[in-house]
């Protein structure tokens, strides 16, 4: 007869006191899959000196998005730990796939253009509001009032012109002007020197095909990482996080060294969210999978945290503003569902009598995909609410699954709530879906800055009421 402990067999002990002593389990308070230890400075010193430091795609792409100072400090840290750097081949593929996007290589000029366009829009809105006021109160021909209005308009115009000049000058300073060719791109030149010989091999074709299937199976079971991406991305793109993870597992098993993953992706399928008192930490499932596979420990840091730890350990004199800049970017993208959760909260406050199912609640009920971000269960109308947050606009490709979602869940109405405008193609697609499915379909835009304001709440409330009215009309026509 044997007793098992972590797969090791021991013979049955004799009876009595000796038996009791020999049968005491060596298990400690930390010998539990849900247990965790807070990393110490000594842990990070060891990892940066001899661990496997894995860089995610966003760490590399952010070198284009960062300003000159932050870029310099990031390269300083990466150079210091160069000997321990390793990049999965999946990261390399994603880097080249995204490098030429306006939001990456042209980040500073794109953002400057957006900011200047917003200022121009504000100037036009101000001018239109004043002209309308003059007309409505019958002062259009009052020379004295009109002269004061025109004078102040000119003053505001001068201020906005100065601001646009400041924005453009800063963009010119921070943008990398030599990125037109790969030979002159300073980021590529430095990364090539840093990472040459430190990049993993791609999966063979058969292995890749099997990994893509495994990624889909894991996403269906909500096994991290990457399951959040399968909701609105094609499989080959949605599987990116899992492919990175699978390649990391292989390399960690080969090296048998602890892993420090540096990533700006702070979604819940990588991290257990923290609180004001408790910092975020890697998902327990990831820690367990790596330990079972390679018998090593997983640690994770964001880029800003890496700069902080390396600065303290190596005394690199990293500028605090660089850390702050990276941390701000991480907070901005830190909860990709923050906008969605705000929309959910608004609905629950405005319609307390209606049952509203969150995405998590629907997944817990094993709802088939594609699943609405929110399902509004009014007694007379089942409304699916899709929440989209994008950098520029919501395109038709973001909404390809809506018709299938309507059929799968028997939705009578769908409202697409977005922080940016719908493209003409997206609008036409929703109109087509409405005709083909007989469901009432609409899109509403609520800018993130107004999502908690009364204007945003009113837009959402009226959209729901329009959907309920449409459902009532549909029932009455049957």
Buried (B, 14 or more C-beta within 10 A) or exposed (E): EEEEEEEEEEEEBEEEEEEEEEEEEEEEEEEEEEEEEEBEEEBBBBBBEEBBBBBBBBBBBBBBBBBEBBBEBBBBBBEBBEEBBBBBBBBBBBBEEBBEBEBBBBBBBBBBBEBBEEBEEEBEEBBEEBBEEBEEEEBEEEEEBBEEBEEEBEEBEEEBEEEBEEBBEBBEEBBBEEBEEEEEBBBBEBBEEBBEEBBBEBBEEEEBEEBBEBBBEBBBEBBBBBBBBBBBBEEEEBBBBBBBBBBBBBBBEEBEBBBBBBBBBBBBBBBBEEEEEEEBBBBBBBBEBBBEEBEBBBBBBBBBBBBBBBBEBBEBEBBEEBBEBBBEBBEEBBBBBBBBBBBBEBBBEBBEEBEBBBBEEBBEEEBEBBBBBBBBEBEEBBBBBBBBBEEEBBBBEBBBBBBBBBEBBEBBBBBBBBBBBBBEBBBEBBEBBBEEBEBBBBBBBBBBEBBEEEEBBEBBBEBBEBBBEBBEEBEEEE
